[in-house]
C-alpha cells in the first residue's frame, strides 16, 4: 500500500512539473509575440 502511495505522489509531482513547464513555455511564447 505505501509503495502505491509513493508512486502516486511521484507521478503527481511529475505531472505538476510538466504542467509548470508547459505554462512557462506558453507564457514565454506569448511574451515573444507581444514584444
DABELWO-V631780 format. One line per field, one symbol per residue. psi: psi as a letter, one per 40 degrees, with the letter a starting at -180 (. if undefined). burial: I if it has 16 or more other C-alpha atoms within 10 Angstrom, else O. A space follows every 10 residues. Layout:
BEGIN
psi = ???
burial = ???
END
This chain:
BEGIN
psi = dddddddddd dddddddddd dddddddddd dddd.
burial = OOOOOOOOOO OOOOOOOOOO OOOOOOOOOO OOOOO
END
